[in-house]
């Protein structure tokens, strides 16, 4: 994902109001910082247990690279 896509994914999961432009800007800054500092993944999956194994393998790979 691009950095902008990561920011959008984080924003979609935030539970924080954006009633004003200032609130929106604050949330965007927070999402951008998170997207820069932690891995962000997007996984389309099924209810099958193998979905959990796929995600765990990706996280483990990320941990091994650090």
C-alpha positions as CSV (number, residue, x, y, z in Angstrom):
1,X,0.0,0.0,0.0
2,X,1.1,3.5,-0.5
3,X,1.5,5.8,2.5
4,X,-1.7,7.6,1.6
5,X,-3.6,4.3,1.5
6,X,-2.2,3.4,4.9
7,X,-3.3,6.7,6.3
8,X,-6.8,6.2,5.0
9,X,-6.9,2.6,6.5
10,X,-5.9,4.0,9.9
11,X,-8.4,6.9,9.6
12,X,-11.2,4.3,8.9
13,X,-10.5,2.6,12.2
14,X,-10.2,5.7,14.4
15,X,-12.9,6.4,16.9
16,X,-12.5,10.1,17.1
17,X,-14.9,12.8,16.0
18,X,-14.1,15.0,13.0
19,X,-16.8,17.6,13.5
20,X,-14.5,20.5,12.7
21,X,-11.6,21.1,10.3
22,X,-9.2,21.2,13.2
23,X,-10.4,17.8,14.5
24,X,-9.9,16.3,11.0
25,X,-6.4,17.7,10.7
26,X,-5.5,16.4,14.2
27,X,-6.8,13.0,13.2
28,X,-4.9,13.0,9.9
29,X,-1.7,13.9,11.6
30,X,-2.2,11.1,14.1
31,X,-3.0,8.6,11.4
32,X,0.0,9.7,9.4
33,X,2.3,9.3,12.4
34,X,0.9,5.8,13.1
35,X,1.2,4.8,9.4
36,X,4.9,5.9,9.4
37,X,5.8,4.1,12.7
38,X,3.9,0.8,12.7
39,X,3.3,-1.7,9.9
40,X,-0.2,-1.4,8.4
41,X,-1.7,-4.3,6.6
42,X,-4.9,-4.8,4.6
43,X,-6.1,-8.4,4.4
44,X,-9.2,-9.6,2.7
45,X,-10.0,-13.0,4.2
46,X,-12.6,-15.6,4.9
47,X,-13.7,-17.1,8.1
48,X,-11.4,-20.0,7.6
49,X,-8.6,-20.6,10.2
50,X,-6.1,-20.4,7.4
51,X,-6.8,-16.6,7.2
52,X,-5.3,-16.2,10.7
53,X,-2.3,-18.3,9.7
54,X,-1.7,-16.1,6.7
55,X,-1.8,-12.9,8.8
56,X,0.4,-14.4,11.5
57,X,3.0,-15.5,8.9
58,X,3.1,-11.9,7.6
59,X,3.5,-10.4,11.1
60,X,6.3,-13.0,11.9
61,X,8.1,-12.1,8.7
62,X,7.9,-8.4,9.6
63,X,9.3,-9.1,13.1
64,X,12.1,-11.2,11.6
65,X,13.2,-8.4,9.3
66,X,13.5,-5.9,12.2
